[in-house]
Amino acid sequence: MWWIDIDDAVRIYARMLRARLGSRRGAKAALEKADHLRAKGDCAGVKAWEAVAAELAPPAKGSDE
């Protein structure tokens, strides 16, 4: 049986948000979700949604990517 781990879930949600909202708005939506979860005290959820936002963020200028 195949299981989805957190890294797979991050990539899946990042692709969905990029398709629906674009990279910039998708990253903003992911960070808003992280803020909502932070207010509720869900540290694991915050970490996951911040990873989604990082996946959507364009590479910084001067980086190797």
C-alpha positions as CSV (number, residue, x, y, z in Angstrom):
1,M,0.0,0.0,0.0
2,W,1.2,3.5,-0.8
3,W,1.1,6.3,1.9
4,I,1.4,10.0,1.4
5,D,4.0,11.5,3.7
6,I,4.2,15.2,4.6
7,D,6.6,16.1,1.8
8,D,4.2,14.6,-0.8
9,A,1.3,16.5,0.8
10,V,3.3,19.8,0.6
11,R,4.0,19.2,-3.1
12,I,0.4,18.3,-3.8
13,Y,-1.1,21.4,-2.0
14,A,1.6,23.6,-3.6
15,R,0.7,22.4,-7.1
16,M,-3.1,22.9,-6.4
17,L,-2.6,26.4,-5.1
18,R,-0.3,27.3,-8.0
19,A,-2.9,26.0,-10.5
20,R,-5.8,27.8,-8.8
21,L,-4.2,31.1,-7.6
22,G,-0.8,31.4,-9.1
23,S,2.5,31.2,-7.2
24,R,2.3,34.6,-5.4
25,R,-1.3,34.4,-4.3
26,G,-1.0,30.8,-3.5
27,A,1.9,31.4,-1.2
28,K,0.0,34.2,0.5
29,A,-3.0,31.9,1.0
30,A,-0.7,29.3,2.5
31,L,0.8,31.8,4.9
32,E,-2.7,33.0,5.9
33,K,-3.7,29.4,6.7
34,A,-0.5,29.1,8.7
35,D,-1.3,32.2,10.7
36,H,-4.8,30.9,11.4
37,L,-3.4,27.6,12.7
38,R,-0.8,29.5,14.7
39,A,-3.6,31.3,16.5
40,K,-5.2,28.0,17.3
41,G,-1.9,26.5,18.6
42,D,-1.4,23.9,15.9
43,C,2.4,24.0,15.5
44,A,2.6,21.0,13.1
45,G,0.0,22.6,10.8
46,V,1.9,25.9,10.8
47,K,5.1,24.0,9.8
48,A,3.3,22.2,7.0
49,W,1.6,25.3,5.5
50,E,4.8,27.3,5.8
51,A,6.5,24.5,3.8
52,V,3.8,24.8,1.1
53,A,4.4,28.6,0.9
54,A,8.2,28.0,0.6
55,E,7.5,25.5,-2.2
56,L,5.6,28.2,-4.0
57,A,8.1,31.0,-3.5
58,P,10.3,31.8,-6.4
59,P,14.0,31.1,-5.9
60,A,15.9,34.1,-4.6
61,K,18.1,36.0,-7.1
62,G,21.6,34.8,-7.1
63,S,20.7,31.3,-5.8
64,D,21.8,28.1,-7.6
65,E,18.2,27.0,-8.4
